[in-house]
Amino acid sequence: MRDLGVGFGYLMKGQRWVGRHGRWFGFGLLPGLVTLVLYAGALVGLGYGADDLVGWATPFAADWSSPWLGLFRGFLTALLWVFGLFLAVITFTAVTLLVGQPFYESLSEQVDRSEGGDVPESGLPIWRELWISARDSLKVVLRVALYGVLLFALGFVPVIGQTVVPVIGFCVTGFFLAEELTAVALQRRGVELRERLTLLRGRRLLTLGFGVPLAVAFIVPFVAVFLMPGAVAGATLLVRDLTAHEDDQAPDPEHRTPAAPSSPYGFDKDRAARS
């Protein structure tokens, strides 16, 4: 259970880091603000058009008597808007990171530089980094969407649906939110999505301690904008812990089977270029 507190501590350390480096805080706000405007416009559009969309999708109910028609379509309209809000929450970080890839990579590098030691670089052109980020983000969003559909269905189960399911939902969202944020630093270290997931599952409580509070805070996208720079900084600090722990667990070089050269973090940096 100690790892839960350690993970939350990295989140706080990241916020303190950008607080001490105000220029980088402002630098990291820009992608979030752009994404917030785009999402706000999409949600407002959904709010205005949801009634028409539900009416178009349910022509069979047009002849229903009052109040059943209004109740049925009102329920579906509310459900559609809630589902849209859910998609906005689970994709906001991925889209913000994609829009702000150059910004957040520079921020992450600066955190590494300020903490001392090596400052890993992917060595890939920006278009290649954007492609890998978009591809991996899509895979993560699909995973979260599948979990979301399952949890939504379980939400109708009495008692469990109102108690256990929301907690699991926040844990799932928090885990994948942490994956998206740590991807900025891990991608620079040449760590692919599958390896990233394995690494985070190995310290599951640490990952949840970092991601779940953010998942709760990110319910309000406006809050997410102001927390994003610190979240990226904290995720970089967390990655330094994870990769250092990975190195500590590695076998002694004298007893290791010879292998191809790898990065000092235990991962092959060329894998990303070959993917």
Backbone as CSV, one residue per row, in Angstrom:
resi,resn,N_x,N_y,N_z,CA_x,CA_y,CA_z,C_x,C_y,C_z
1,MET,0.824,-1.218,0.000,0.000,0.000,0.000,0.858,1.268,0.000
2,ARG,2.122,1.125,0.405,2.998,2.294,0.448,3.135,2.934,-0.931
3,ASP,3.095,2.098,-1.981,3.263,2.623,-3.335,2.150,3.593,-3.733
4,LEU,0.959,3.438,-3.151,-0.124,4.377,-3.452,0.287,5.802,-3.071
5,GLY,0.837,5.929,-1.869,1.289,7.241,-1.407,2.478,7.752,-2.211
6,VAL,3.370,6.839,-2.607,4.534,7.243,-3.403,4.084,7.775,-4.759
7,GLY,3.113,7.081,-5.380,2.603,7.534,-6.670,1.969,8.908,-6.571
8,PHE,1.163,9.123,-5.534,0.549,10.445,-5.333,1.629,11.494,-5.074
9,GLY,2.700,11.064,-4.400,3.804,11.984,-4.131,4.459,12.481,-5.412
10,TYR,4.581,11.595,-6.408,5.156,12.028,-7.679,4.255,13.040,-8.379
11,LEU,2.958,12.874,-8.235,2.029,13.839,-8.805,2.239,15.209,-8.166
12,MET,2.393,15.236,-6.855,2.624,16.488,-6.152,3.991,17.082,-6.493
13,LYS,5.001,16.217,-6.625,6.340,16.706,-6.981,6.326,17.356,-8.360
14,GLY,5.550,16.769,-9.274,5.451,17.351,-10.608,4.810,18.724,-10.584
15,GLN,3.758,18.871,-9.771,3.106,20.183,-9.666,4.052,21.202,-9.023
16,ARG,4.831,20.750,-8.045,5.785,21.669,-7.418,6.893,22.057,-8.397
17,TRP,7.294,21.095,-9.242,8.367,21.376,-10.206,7.950,22.491,-11.157
18,VAL,6.738,22.384,-11.738,6.310,23.440,-12.666,6.020,24.737,-11.907
19,GLY,5.667,24.626,-10.613,5.473,25.827,-9.819,6.775,26.596,-9.642
20,ARG,7.896,25.846,-9.553,9.206,26.499,-9.420,9.755,26.964,-10.764
21,HIS,9.220,26.431,-11.840,9.687,26.784,-13.189,8.489,27.347,-13.966
22,GLY,8.130,28.581,-13.619,6.909,29.168,-14.164,6.866,29.233,-15.677
23,ARG,8.025,29.448,-16.323,8.049,29.528,-17.777,7.590,28.217,-18.402
24,TRP,7.997,27.106,-17.803,7.617,25.802,-18.342,6.152,25.494,-18.049
25,PHE,5.638,26.036,-16.958,4.210,25.869,-16.673,3.371,26.539,-17.759
26,GLY,3.709,27.785,-18.081,2.988,28.482,-19.143,3.165,27.804,-20.489
27,PHE,4.363,27.306,-20.746,4.655,26.586,-21.983,3.770,25.343,-22.108
28,GLY,3.594,24.631,-20.983,2.806,23.405,-20.999,1.300,23.616,-21.001
29,LEU,0.847,24.858,-20.724,-0.585,25.144,-20.727,-1.166,25.228,-22.139
30,LEU,-0.368,25.631,-23.104,-0.879,25.931,-24.438,-1.615,24.765,-25.097
31,PRO,-1.042,23.536,-25.127,-1.770,22.442,-25.787,-3.103,22.128,-25.108
32,GLY,-3.131,22.202,-23.784,-4.366,21.922,-23.057,-5.453,22.930,-23.360
33,LEU,-5.076,24.201,-23.483,-6.058,25.236,-23.788,-6.646,25.042,-25.182
34,VAL,-5.793,24.694,-26.145,-6.271,24.446,-27.507,-7.242,23.269,-27.514
35,THR,-6.860,22.178,-26.832,-7.713,20.989,-26.796,-9.014,21.276,-26.061
36,LEU,-8.954,22.055,-24.994,-10.161,22.393,-24.235,-11.168,23.130,-25.110
37,VAL,-10.704,24.076,-25.910,-11.601,24.815,-26.797,-12.265,23.864,-27.796
38,LEU,-11.479,22.940,-28.358,-12.026,21.980,-29.323,-13.078,21.080,-28.670
39,TYR,-12.793,20.580,-27.468,-13.721,19.684,-26.788,-14.970,20.423,-26.329
40,ALA,-14.787,21.654,-25.855,-15.953,22.427,-25.421,-16.903,22.655,-26.589
41,GLY,-16.354,22.977,-27.749,-17.186,23.158,-28.933,-17.912,21.882,-29.317
42,ALA,-17.205,20.741,-29.230,-17.823,19.461,-29.582,-18.951,19.097,-28.617
43,LEU,-18.749,19.337,-27.314,-19.773,19.003,-26.326,-20.979,19.931,-26.437
44,VAL,-20.732,21.202,-26.716,-21.855,22.129,-26.921,-22.652,21.711,-28.148
45,GLY,-21.957,21.342,-29.210,-22.637,20.873,-30.419,-23.446,19.615,-30.162
46,LEU,-22.865,18.697,-29.354,-23.593,17.480,-29.004,-24.831,17.810,-28.183
47,GLY,-24.708,18.776,-27.268,-25.853,19.153,-26.449,-27.001,19.709,-27.269
48,TYR,-26.665,20.506,-28.291,-27.707,21.074,-29.140,-28.289,20.053,-30.108
49,GLY,-27.472,19.117,-30.551,-27.931,18.183,-31.575,-28.370,16.840,-31.073
50,ALA,-28.259,16.577,-29.763,-28.573,15.253,-29.226,-30.048,14.889,-29.439
51,ASP,-30.950,15.850,-29.234,-32.382,15.581,-29.409,-32.686,15.122,-30.834
52,ASP,-32.139,15.848,-31.804,-32.390,15.491,-33.198,-31.776,14.140,-33.539
53,LEU,-30.589,13.878,-32.995,-29.921,12.610,-33.278,-30.706,11.438,-32.708
54,VAL,-31.199,11.594,-31.479,-31.989,10.530,-30.861,-33.302,10.338,-31.616
55,GLY,-33.937,11.438,-32.025,-35.171,11.334,-32.790,-34.954,10.609,-34.113
56,TRP,-33.848,10.903,-34.769,-33.524,10.235,-36.041,-33.259,8.742,-35.830
57,ALA,-32.623,8.392,-34.695,-32.241,6.998,-34.447,-33.400,6.157,-33.904
58,THR,-34.501,6.798,-33.469,-35.619,6.034,-32.890,-36.943,6.372,-33.584
59,PRO,-37.033,6.148,-34.893,-38.296,6.454,-35.583,-39.453,5.549,-35.146
60,PHE,-39.091,4.368,-34.629,-40.122,3.412,-34.199,-40.938,3.937,-33.013
61,ALA,-40.369,4.917,-32.278,-41.061,5.430,-31.090,-41.907,6.669,-31.383
62,ALA,-41.953,7.087,-32.659,-42.633,8.337,-32.999,-44.122,8.325,-32.638
63,ASP,-44.751,7.157,-32.689,-46.187,7.066,-32.419,-46.524,6.745,-30.965
64,TRP,-45.498,6.681,-30.108,-45.760,6.375,-28.700,-46.543,7.517,-28.056
65,SER,-47.374,7.160,-27.123,-48.179,8.163,-26.433,-47.370,8.857,-25.339
66,SER,-47.830,10.027,-24.958,-47.209,10.764,-23.858,-47.590,10.078,-22.533
67,PRO,-46.701,9.990,-21.539,-45.384,10.621,-21.486,-44.247,9.698,-21.920
68,TRP,-44.567,8.495,-22.439,-43.530,7.499,-22.696,-42.536,7.949,-23.760
69,LEU,-43.021,8.633,-24.798,-42.115,9.096,-25.842,-41.082,10.068,-25.269
70,GLY,-41.565,11.034,-24.488,-40.653,12.015,-23.907,-39.666,11.399,-22.936
71,LEU,-40.163,10.466,-22.101,-39.283,9.820,-21.128,-38.219,8.971,-21.819
72,PHE,-38.651,8.218,-22.834,-37.724,7.328,-23.536,-36.639,8.131,-24.248
73,ARG,-37.063,9.113,-25.040,-36.070,9.887,-25.783,-35.264,10.806,-24.877
74,GLY,-35.864,11.275,-23.798,-35.110,12.078,-22.837,-34.016,11.265,-22.165
75,PHE,-34.344,10.010,-21.834,-33.344,9.126,-21.230,-32.198,8.869,-22.199
76,LEU,-32.536,8.582,-23.475,-31.498,8.319,-24.467,-30.654,9.558,-24.737
77,THR,-31.272,10.736,-24.722,-30.527,11.976,-24.932,-29.527,12.209,-23.806
78,ALA,-29.988,12.004,-22.572,-29.091,12.154,-21.422,-27.972,11.126,-21.472
79,LEU,-28.317,9.897,-21.862,-27.319,8.827,-21.952,-26.284,9.154,-23.018
80,LEU,-26.740,9.687,-24.152,-25.819,10.057,-25.223,-24.861,11.142,-24.774
81,TRP,-25.378,12.141,-24.065,-24.511,13.229,-23.618,-23.515,12.737,-22.568
82,VAL,-23.972,11.857,-21.653,-23.064,11.298,-20.644,-21.974,10.470,-21.310
83,PHE,-22.353,9.701,-22.340,-21.364,8.892,-23.054,-20.362,9.806,-23.763
84,GLY,-20.849,10.912,-24.332,-19.953,11.867,-24.970,-18.993,12.487,-23.969
85,LEU,-19.510,12.794,-22.769,-18.654,13.341,-21.715,-17.618,12.314,-21.275
86,PHE,-18.047,11.041,-21.170,-17.114,9.962,-20.799,-15.996,9.860,-21.837
87,LEU,-16.350,9.891,-23.122,-15.337,9.833,-24.179,-14.409,11.036,-24.107
88,ALA,-14.970,12.200,-23.784,-14.145,13.403,-23.670,-13.120,13.251,-22.549
89,VAL,-13.561,12.689,-21.422,-12.660,12.525,-20.273,-11.534,11.550,-20.595
90,ILE,-11.886,10.409,-21.220,-10.858,9.378,-21.436,-9.953,9.704,-22.624
91,THR,-10.384,10.614,-23.511,-9.545,10.937,-24.662,-8.859,12.287,-24.526
92,PHE,-9.269,13.093,-23.542,-8.723,14.448,-23.423,-7.203,14.420,-23.283
93,THR,-6.702,13.565,-22.404,-5.255,13.503,-22.188,-4.539,13.050,-23.444
94,ALA,-5.064,11.997,-24.105,-4.423,11.479,-25.312,-4.359,12.541,-26.401
95,VAL,-5.468,13.253,-26.612,-5.503,14.279,-27.653,-4.600,15.452,-27.274
96,THR,-4.618,15.850,-25.995,-3.758,16.952,-25.548,-2.293,16.599,-25.724
97,LEU,-1.916,15.366,-25.376,-0.529,14.932,-25.540,-0.143,14.877,-27.016
98,LEU,-1.089,14.484,-27.861,-0.802,14.433,-29.288,-0.623,15.848,-29.849
99,VAL,-1.551,16.752,-29.488,-1.444,18.142,-29.942,-0.165,18.784,-29.421
100,GLY,0.173,18.469,-28.167,1.317,19.122,-27.533,2.575,18.278,-27.481
101,GLN,2.714,17.297,-28.377,3.869,16.401,-28.351,5.195,17.162,-28.252
102,PRO,5.468,18.136,-29.112,6.757,18.846,-28.999,6.886,19.615,-27.679
103,PHE,5.763,20.192,-27.205,5.790,20.957,-25.957,6.133,20.051,-24.780
104,TYR,5.392,18.937,-24.667,5.558,18.071,-23.504,6.862,17.285,-23.542
105,GLU,7.343,16.993,-24.747,8.636,16.320,-24.830,9.742,17.242,-24.347
106,SER,9.666,18.514,-24.720,10.655,19.480,-24.240,10.566,19.643,-22.723
107,LEU,9.337,19.683,-22.200,9.129,19.793,-20.764,9.710,18.580,-20.045
108,SER,9.441,17.391,-20.569,9.946,16.163,-19.963,11.472,16.120,-19.991
109,GLU,12.068,16.544,-21.098,13.524,16.586,-21.185,14.104,17.541,-20.152
110,GLN,13.434,18.681,-19.951,13.920,19.653,-18.989,13.857,19.096,-17.566
111,VAL,12.811,18.319,-17.261,12.720,17.690,-15.942,13.885,16.716,-15.754
112,ASP,14.140,15.879,-16.768,15.275,14.954,-16.693,16.575,15.706,-16.493
113,ARG,16.727,16.810,-17.227,17.963,17.584,-17.143,18.137,18.194,-15.758
114,SER,17.043,18.674,-15.174,17.136,19.311,-13.864,17.427,18.316,-12.747
115,GLU,17.066,17.029,-12.987,17.290,16.001,-11.965,18.672,15.364,-12.069
116,GLY,19.397,15.681,-13.140,20.733,15.141,-13.320,20.716,13.794,-14.018
117,GLY,21.885,13.362,-14.441,21.997,12.088,-15.150,21.755,12.264,-16.642
118,ASP,21.598,11.131,-17.327,21.390,11.163,-18.771,20.029,11.759,-19.115
119,VAL,19.970,12.396,-20.274,18.715,12.924,-20.802,18.432,12.179,-22.103
120,PRO,17.649,11.087,-22.029,17.420,10.259,-23.221,16.703,11.036,-24.320
121,GLU,17.044,10.714,-25.556,16.375,11.283,-26.715,16.018,10.145,-27.656
122,SER,14.857,10.244,-28.273,14.406,9.156,-29.137,15.210,9.080,-30.423
123,GLY,15.708,10.219,-30.898,16.440,10.221,-32.152,15.560,10.100,-33.372
124,LEU,14.241,10.172,-33.195,13.296,10.039,-34.305,12.855,11.410,-34.793
125,PRO,12.524,11.533,-36.069,11.962,12.788,-36.558,10.603,13.039,-35.926
126,ILE,10.189,14.309,-35.893,8.961,14.669,-35.198,7.745,13.969,-35.788
127,TRP,7.709,13.797,-37.122,6.547,13.150,-37.730,6.436,11.704,-37.283
128,ARG,7.598,11.053,-37.083,7.594,9.663,-36.631,7.123,9.566,-35.186
129,GLU,7.551,10.502,-34.349,7.113,10.518,-32.956,5.605,10.743,-32.862
130,LEU,5.089,11.665,-33.702,3.652,11.929,-33.703,2.872,10.702,-34.151
131,TRP,3.389,9.992,-35.147,2.709,8.793,-35.630,2.655,7.718,-34.545
132,ILE,3.797,7.475,-33.874,3.844,6.471,-32.804,2.919,6.870,-31.669
133,SER,2.921,8.163,-31.302,2.058,8.644,-30.224,0.589,8.461,-30.581
134,ALA,0.212,8.824,-31.823,-1.185,8.694,-32.250,-1.600,7.228,-32.297
135,ARG,-0.741,6.374,-32.821,-1.050,4.950,-32.909,-1.234,4.326,-31.529
136,ASP,-0.316,4.617,-30.618,-0.410,4.051,-29.269,-1.603,4.618,-28.515
137,SER,-1.884,5.911,-28.696,-3.030,6.526,-28.014,-4.331,5.892,-28.478
138,LEU,-4.440,5.606,-29.771,-5.641,4.961,-30.291,-5.819,3.582,-29.668
139,LYS,-4.738,2.837,-29.527,-4.815,1.514,-28.912,-5.280,1.614,-27.456
140,VAL,-4.760,2.609,-26.752,-5.142,2.798,-25.348,-6.607,3.198,-25.241
141,VAL,-7.043,4.133,-26.100,-8.437,4.581,-26.062,-9.381,3.421,-26.359
142,LEU,-9.028,2.563,-27.299,-9.862,1.396,-27.603,-9.955,0.461,-26.402
143,ARG,-8.842,0.265,-25.717,-8.858,-0.570,-24.503,-9.791,0.031,-23.445
144,VAL,-9.642,1.350,-23.240,-10.466,2.014,-22.227,-11.939,1.978,-22.619
145,ALA,-12.232,2.141,-23.914,-13.617,2.102,-24.374,-14.241,0.736,-24.124
146,LEU,-13.471,-0.329,-24.345,-13.989,-1.680,-24.085,-14.298,-1.858,-22.603
147,TYR,-13.369,-1.403,-21.761,-13.628,-1.448,-20.317,-14.849,-0.603,-19.972
148,GLY,-14.972,0.543,-20.627,-16.088,1.434,-20.342,-17.434,0.810,-20.667
149,VAL,-17.521,0.122,-21.818,-18.768,-0.551,-22.189,-19.116,-1.628,-21.177
150,LEU,-18.105,-2.408,-20.769,-18.337,-3.474,-19.790,-18.793,-2.902,-18.452
151,LEU,-18.113,-1.868,-17.983,-18.469,-1.270,-16.697,-19.823,-0.578,-16.760
152,PHE,-20.147,-0.005,-17.925,-21.457,0.626,-18.079,-22.567,-0.411,-17.932
153,ALA,-22.363,-1.579,-18.533,-23.352,-2.653,-18.419,-23.462,-3.139,-16.978
154,LEU,-22.302,-3.269,-16.307,-22.324,-3.715,-14.907,-22.945,-2.674,-13.984
155,GLY,-22.998,-1.419,-14.443,-23.580,-0.357,-13.632,-25.056,-0.545,-13.341
156,PHE,-25.737,-1.392,-14.146,-27.153,-1.656,-13.921,-27.392,-2.749,-12.872
157,VAL,-26.308,-3.405,-12.427,-26.450,-4.428,-11.391,-26.698,-3.740,-10.051
158,PRO,-27.768,-4.080,-9.345,-28.078,-3.409,-8.071,-26.916,-3.492,-7.083
159,VAL,-26.732,-2.456,-6.319,-25.720,-2.318,-5.267,-24.307,-2.267,-5.864
160,ILE,-23.881,-3.346,-6.531,-22.530,-3.388,-7.097,-22.341,-2.262,-8.109
161,GLY,-23.364,-2.045,-8.932,-23.268,-1.014,-9.956,-23.137,0.386,-9.406
162,GLN,-23.584,0.606,-8.187,-23.528,1.941,-7.594,-22.375,2.100,-6.609
163,THR,-21.633,1.034,-6.331,-20.549,1.100,-5.353,-19.220,0.628,-5.945
164,VAL,-19.154,-0.644,-6.282,-17.899,-1.242,-6.746,-17.526,-0.750,-8.142
165,VAL,-18.497,-0.718,-9.042,-18.219,-0.382,-10.439,-17.601,1.010,-10.598
166,PRO,-18.119,2.065,-9.944,-17.461,3.380,-10.091,-16.011,3.378,-9.623
167,VAL,-15.733,2.644,-8.545,-14.352,2.571,-8.046,-13.454,1.904,-9.076
168,ILE,-13.918,0.784,-9.636,-13.144,0.098,-10.674,-12.955,1.012,-11.879
169,GLY,-14.020,1.751,-12.226,-13.933,2.664,-13.360,-12.847,3.706,-13.178
170,PHE,-12.753,4.290,-11.985,-11.719,5.280,-11.732,-10.329,4.633,-11.749
171,CYS,-10.226,3.399,-11.270,-8.935,2.700,-11.293,-8.486,2.423,-12.719
172,VAL,-9.412,1.966,-13.562,-9.083,1.700,-14.966,-8.666,2.999,-15.663
173,THR,-9.466,4.049,-15.464,-9.150,5.336,-16.084,-7.813,5.864,-15.581
174,GLY,-7.567,5.746,-14.277,-6.323,6.237,-13.699,-5.108,5.494,-14.218
175,PHE,-5.234,4.171,-14.369,-4.106,3.380,-14.872,-3.729,3.815,-16.283
176,PHE,-4.724,3.916,-17.160,-4.419,4.269,-18.544,-4.060,5.747,-18.690
177,LEU,-4.559,6.568,-17.788,-4.146,7.969,-17.775,-2.658,8.066,-17.423
178,ALA,-2.236,7.285,-16.441,-0.820,7.254,-16.081,0.014,6.728,-17.242
179,GLU,-0.517,5.746,-17.974,0.215,5.218,-19.138,0.425,6.292,-20.180
180,GLU,-0.630,7.064,-20.463,-0.526,8.114,-21.466,0.509,9.167,-21.059
181,LEU,0.516,9.529,-19.791,1.427,10.578,-19.338,2.872,10.090,-19.266
182,THR,3.087,8.876,-18.773,4.450,8.343,-18.712,4.988,8.025,-20.098
183,ALA,4.093,7.879,-21.085,4.534,7.576,-22.449,5.448,8.665,-22.995
184,VAL,5.259,9.913,-22.549,6.096,11.011,-23.044,7.565,10.725,-22.738
185,ALA,7.854,10.354,-21.481,9.234,10.070,-21.089,9.692,8.691,-21.547
186,LEU,8.806,7.708,-21.515,9.194,6.348,-21.897,9.411,6.214,-23.397
187,GLN,8.659,6.970,-24.188,8.861,6.915,-25.635,10.244,7.454,-25.995
188,ARG,10.699,8.462,-25.258,12.059,8.974,-25.489,13.102,7.926,-25.138
189,ARG,12.756,6.983,-24.264,13.659,5.918,-23.872,13.500,4.673,-24.748
190,GLY,12.681,4.780,-25.795,12.520,3.678,-26.735,11.669,2.545,-26.227
191,VAL,10.774,2.822,-25.274,9.931,1.779,-24.687,8.598,1.736,-25.435
192,GLU,8.279,0.578,-25.992,7.046,0.423,-26.755,5.849,0.239,-25.824
193,LEU,4.660,0.347,-26.416,3.425,0.302,-25.637,3.317,-0.964,-24.801
194,ARG,3.563,-2.112,-25.395,3.434,-3.368,-24.642,4.383,-3.398,-23.459
195,GLU,5.612,-2.934,-23.660,6.585,-2.897,-22.563,6.168,-1.879,-21.501
196,ARG,5.588,-0.758,-21.962,5.132,0.253,-20.996,4.047,-0.313,-20.095
197,LEU,3.099,-1.021,-20.686,2.014,-1.607,-19.896,2.554,-2.636,-18.907
198,THR,3.507,-3.443,-19.360,4.118,-4.437,-18.460,4.839,-3.752,-17.305
199,LEU,5.564,-2.681,-17.633,6.306,-1.940,-16.609,5.368,-1.348,-15.571
200,LEU,4.259,-0.772,-16.024,3.309,-0.145,-15.094,2.545,-1.186,-14.286
201,ARG,2.222,-2.325,-14.890,1.549,-3.388,-14.133,2.458,-3.937,-13.044
202,GLY,3.766,-3.898,-13.284,4.704,-4.377,-12.270,4.708,-3.513,-11.026
203,ARG,4.306,-2.251,-11.148,4.164,-1.351,-9.991,2.753,-0.781,-10.020
204,ARG,1.766,-1.661,-9.966,0.374,-1.271,-10.176,-0.098,-0.230,-9.163
205,LEU,0.223,-0.432,-7.877,-0.230,0.516,-6.858,0.427,1.880,-7.037
206,LEU,1.687,1.883,-7.413,2.376,3.139,-7.687,1.690,3.877,-8.838
207,THR,1.341,3.118,-9.887,0.671,3.696,-11.049,-0.703,4.243,-10.683
208,LEU,-1.460,3.486,-9.885,-2.792,3.930,-9.474,-2.710,5.139,-8.547
209,GLY,-1.716,5.153,-7.680,-1.548,6.295,-6.784,-1.293,7.578,-7.547
210,PHE,-0.655,7.457,-8.704,-0.407,8.623,-9.548,-1.616,8.954,-10.410
211,GLY,-2.239,7.922,-11.010,-3.257,8.148,-12.022,-4.665,8.388,-11.512
212,VAL,-5.067,7.709,-10.428,-6.452,7.815,-9.964,-6.803,9.235,-9.497
213,PRO,-5.950,9.909,-8.708,-6.296,11.297,-8.350,-6.447,12.189,-9.575
214,LEU,-5.626,11.954,-10.594,-5.752,12.728,-11.823,-7.059,12.415,-12.540
215,ALA,-7.438,11.126,-12.542,-8.693,10.740,-13.189,-9.875,11.454,-12.542
216,VAL,-9.851,11.566,-11.220,-10.919,12.275,-10.507,-10.891,13.761,-10.865
217,ALA,-9.689,14.350,-10.868,-9.571,15.781,-11.169,-9.902,16.081,-12.623
218,PHE,-9.564,15.150,-13.519,-9.741,15.391,-14.951,-11.196,15.264,-15.389
219,ILE,-12.095,14.928,-14.459,-13.516,14.944,-14.797,-13.911,16.335,-15.283
220,VAL,-13.253,17.343,-14.713,-13.467,18.730,-15.145,-12.312,19.107,-16.071
221,PRO,-12.545,19.145,-17.401,-11.448,19.415,-18.335,-10.697,20.702,-18.037
222,PHE,-11.403,21.723,-17.519,-10.728,22.990,-17.223,-9.644,22.783,-16.168
223,VAL,-9.921,21.909,-15.196,-8.916,21.590,-14.185,-7.764,20.829,-14.825
224,ALA,-8.104,19.932,-15.766,-7.082,19.128,-16.440,-6.059,20.004,-17.148
225,VAL,-6.517,21.114,-17.721,-5.606,22.006,-18.444,-4.504,22.502,-17.521
226,PHE,-4.875,22.910,-16.308,-3.900,23.488,-15.392,-3.039,22.425,-14.703
227,LEU,-3.527,21.190,-14.653,-2.745,20.126,-14.030,-1.827,19.417,-15.018
228,MET,-2.072,19.568,-16.327,-1.320,18.813,-17.319,0.186,19.052,-17.265
229,PRO,0.666,20.306,-17.210,2.124,20.485,-17.168,2.761,19.772,-15.980
230,GLY,2.158,19.921,-14.807,2.684,19.245,-13.629,2.543,17.736,-13.709
231,ALA,1.466,17.264,-14.369,1.274,15.824,-14.527,2.363,15.227,-15.414
232,VAL,2.739,15.936,-16.479,3.822,15.462,-17.349,5.145,15.468,-16.589
233,ALA,5.384,16.521,-15.808,6.609,16.588,-15.011,6.643,15.464,-13.980
234,GLY,5.515,15.244,-13.284,5.457,14.169,-12.297,5.611,12.805,-12.934
235,ALA,5.031,12.619,-14.125,5.158,11.340,-14.822,6.611,11.073,-15.201
236,THR,7.332,12.123,-15.562,8.758,11.953,-15.884,9.540,11.533,-14.652
237,LEU,9.240,12.138,-13.509,9.897,11.740,-12.261,9.554,10.294,-11.908
238,LEU,8.300,9.903,-12.145,7.879,8.530,-11.872,8.617,7.558,-12.785
239,VAL,8.796,7.937,-14.042,9.512,7.083,-14.999,10.954,6.885,-14.557
240,ARG,11.558,7.926,-14.042,12.938,7.786,-13.547,13.010,6.749,-12.438
241,ASP,11.989,6.709,-11.579,11.903,5.697,-10.523,11.722,4.314,-11.129
242,LEU,10.787,4.203,-12.062,10.490,2.899,-12.662,11.690,2.328,-13.402
243,THR,12.368,3.143,-14.190,13.499,2.651,-14.964,14.692,2.350,-14.068
244,ALA,14.867,3.160,-13.006,15.942,2.869,-12.056,15.664,1.552,-11.344
245,HIS,14.390,1.313,-10.967,14.004,0.060,-10.329,14.228,-1.105,-11.280
246,GLU,13.949,-0.893,-12.563,14.140,-1.943,-13.564,15.612,-2.303,-13.681
247,ASP,16.468,-1.267,-13.637,17.904,-1.516,-13.699,18.380,-2.282,-12.472
248,ASP,17.816,-1.943,-11.290,18.212,-2.632,-10.059,17.847,-4.101,-10.097
249,GLN,16.737,-4.424,-10.807,16.282,-5.807,-10.882,16.983,-6.605,-11.975
250,ALA,17.743,-5.921,-12.827,18.405,-6.614,-13.937,19.501,-7.518,-13.400
251,PRO,19.769,-8.663,-14.060,20.822,-9.573,-13.620,22.197,-8.938,-13.756
252,ASP,23.147,-9.445,-12.988,24.511,-8.943,-13.049,25.052,-9.119,-14.461
253,PRO,25.719,-8.103,-15.012,26.222,-8.196,-16.384,27.155,-9.375,-16.611
254,GLU,27.914,-9.789,-15.560,28.845,-10.901,-15.724,28.126,-12.216,-15.931
255,HIS,26.840,-12.300,-15.495,26.084,-13.537,-15.610,24.973,-13.418,-16.640
256,ARG,24.998,-12.335,-17.416,23.935,-12.105,-18.386,24.337,-12.681,-19.726
257,THR,23.387,-13.272,-20.408,23.637,-13.790,-21.742,23.905,-12.633,-22.681
258,PRO,24.983,-12.690,-23.504,25.281,-11.576,-24.409,24.096,-11.245,-25.289
259,ALA,23.851,-9.973,-25.452,22.717,-9.526,-26.252,23.122,-8.270,-27.012
260,ALA,22.217,-7.847,-27.873,22.474,-6.635,-28.649,22.544,-5.441,-27.723
261,PRO,23.323,-4.410,-28.075,23.424,-3.211,-27.222,22.064,-2.620,-26.971
262,SER,21.854,-2.155,-25.761,20.575,-1.556,-25.395,20.819,-0.252,-24.683
263,SER,19.755,0.445,-24.399,19.859,1.726,-23.717,20.208,1.495,-22.257
264,PRO,20.721,2.509,-21.566,21.061,2.355,-20.145,19.857,2.141,-19.271
265,TYR,18.642,2.189,-19.820,17.432,2.003,-19.035,16.867,0.609,-19.189
266,GLY,17.615,-0.278,-19.877,17.170,-1.652,-19.977,16.229,-1.898,-21.128
267,PHE,16.044,-0.901,-22.026,15.139,-1.069,-23.152,15.868,-0.716,-24.432
268,ASP,15.543,-1.419,-25.497,16.165,-1.181,-26.792,15.569,0.079,-27.417
269,LYS,16.359,1.126,-27.555,15.846,2.384,-28.092,15.512,2.305,-29.566
270,ASP,16.088,1.306,-30.285,15.836,1.207,-31.725,14.512,0.520,-32.027
271,ARG,13.860,-0.076,-31.024,12.609,-0.785,-31.295,11.542,0.159,-31.840
272,ALA,11.481,1.356,-31.240,10.452,2.297,-31.682,10.649,2.653,-33.149
273,ALA,11.895,2.770,-33.585,12.139,3.135,-34.967,11.751,2.021,-35.933
274,ARG,11.780,0.779,-35.428,11.447,-0.352,-36.295,9.977,-0.656,-36.298
275,SER,9.184,-0.029,-35.355,7.769,-0.359,-35.253,6.979,0.296,-36.353
